[in-house]
Amino acid sequence: MSRKTLTEWKTLVDKQTTSGLSVVQFFQQHNLNPKYFYSRKSLTCKTASSAGFVQAQVITKQTSRLTIANKASIILNTSVGELSLPSDTSAQFITDILNGLAS
């Protein structure tokens, strides 16, 4: 077995994933040692992932629904959970809660 460059290992890894062969069949066909193949596969994946940058975006979207039940309570449903408040809860307190959830 001859020494392979990192580029050659990357090509072999790509071939193995697209070959449609089982891993054992691919190793036998290409006369590869599984130990070395997986070691080089791990190495090529690490170098490929550190080669470039990916732009990240932070998406913030807060949705809430305010329901006033029949004199029983005020129910606030958010993506985090449900909060039930007494019907005589002040508007300022509810506003503070909503502003807190939005930040």
N, C-alpha and C positions, 0 to 999 in steps of 0.2 A: 504494500500500500504506500503510495507516494504522499508526501506532505502537501497539504492543500492550503491555499491562501484564505484569508477571511472572506474575500469576495467569492471564491469557489464554494466555501461552506454556505454562504448566504444563498448561492444559486441552488445548492443541493437541498437546503431547507425549503426553499420555494418550490422546487420540483417535488419534494416529498408531500407537501401539503396539497398540491394540485394533481398528483399522479393518479389518485383513485386507488392506489395499491394500499394494502395493509402495511403497517410499519415494518413488520417482519419481512414481507415480500420485498419492500423497497430496500431494506438493508442487504438482503441476499442478492438482489439484482445489481446493486452498486458496490457489493463487497465492503460494507461498512460495519464498524463495530458500534453497537448501540450506545455504549458508554461515551465514546468520543463524539458521536453524532449529537447526543443530547447536550453534552458539554459545549460543543460548538454552536448548537442551536441557541442555547441560553446566552452565549457570548454575542452572537449576531443580533439577537433581540435587544440586548442591553445597548449595544453600539448604535443600533437603528433608532432606538427610542431617545437616545441622548444626542442624536445628530441634529435635530432641529427643534424649533419652538412651535408651540401650538397656542394660538390666541384664545384666551379664555374670556368668557362673558359672564357677568353676574346678572342674573335676571331676577328681579324682585317684583313679585306680584302678590299683593295681599287682597284676598277676597273675604268678605264677611257678609253675614245676613243677620239682620236684627228683626226679631219677631216679638211682638207684644201679645202675650196670651191674655185670655179673658180674666183680668184682675188677679191672676195667679202669679205670674212672674214674667220677666223679660228674659228671653233666651237668645244668647249671642253664639252663633255657629261660625267657627273659623276653620281653617285648614289644620290648626293645631288641636282643636277640641271644642267642646261646648261649655258655655258658662251660663248659669241660670241666676238671675238677679231678682230681688223683690220688685213688684210693680211700682213701688214708691221710691225707687232709686233715682237720685237726682240726675238731670241731664248732664251736668258738669262731670260727674263721676263716670258716666258712660262715655262721654267725649274723651276723658283722660285715658280710659281703657283702650278706646279705638286708636288714639294717637300713640299710645304705647305699643300696640300691636303693629302699627304702620312703620315704626322705627326699627 
